[in-house]
Amino acid sequence: MENRATHMPSAGVGVWEHFTMADGLPDMKIECVFEDSRGILWIGTHDRGVVRYEGDEFVAYNRRDGLAGDACSALWRTVRGTCGWAPIWA
């Protein structure tokens, strides 16, 4: 049975993995996590940008890549089906 409020499967279903900086995660200060329709995991960090994970490596995007900032407070699916993000404003 699916929980319609969160669109998450019932308790006990799924696989949880734990990642650290030793695995390639650029920051342990995680603000939000989002899985897109293709199964790509997007991770918003406190001060290291947005991280993309497809099961084998972490790729970080930040101000140098054209983002407005290096912090991300929210991730969501846009009307076009892409990943939207919101920066943390100081």
Helices and strands as residue ranges (DSSP letters): G 21-23, E 30-35, E 41-45, E 50-53, E 58-61, G 63-65, E 72-77, E 83-87
